[in-house]
Amino acid sequence: MKRRPLLTDESVLVDQLMLRDERAFQWLYENYSAALYGVLLKVVREEEQAQDLLQEVFVKIWNNLGSYDRQKGRLFTWMLNIARNAAIDSIRAGKAMSRPSSAQTLSTSDESTFLVDRQHAISPENPDHIGLQDVVSRLRPERRELINLVYFGGYTHEEAAEELRLPLGTVKTRIRSALQELKALFSR
């Protein structure tokens, strides 16, 4: 029985996906669905809704592969944004449970950050596992707080500014700085 090789090289994976290779897409689903599910669940806070959204997200990924631009970032980051946007859209459309207050979702008095649900985490042998939360935890507290609110809590920039009682420009600057810092951390 011949084993199918793992698509551990992102450029090879993307090439296969662009050719509409269903085996590559299956590999993508098997290796990334748990991480995306964890993000969806953190935003919508309802398992059934997160499961439904996960299926919608992978349909969007498949249908929009042509819009992925390698020059703008990694495939996982692109997929993460699709998942996050789908969850936010779902909340706004009233399909998901209402979001809890920031006091329930984010502790600002210590170094805690969101963790992708351990039972749905990517297996450690996956070489593309990027340890997102480990890297986010290295950010300055004010930047980490905004990344958690906006990317894991489903807040818009405006909602985060209101929640933290900060000017919108400050929020956008801190998020931009945090994303630049994350990019540098991921490049190491």
Buried (B, 14 or more C-beta within 10 A) or exposed (E): EEEEEBBEEBEEBBBBBEEEBEEBBEBBBEBBBBBBBBBBBBBBBBEEBBEBBBEBBBEBBBEEBEEBEEEEBBBBBBBBEBBBBBBBBBBEEEBBEEBEEBEEBBEBEEEEBBBBBEEBBBEEEBEBBBEBBEBBBEBEEBBBBBBBBBBBBBBEBEBBBEBBEBEEEEBBEBBEBBBEBBEEBBEE
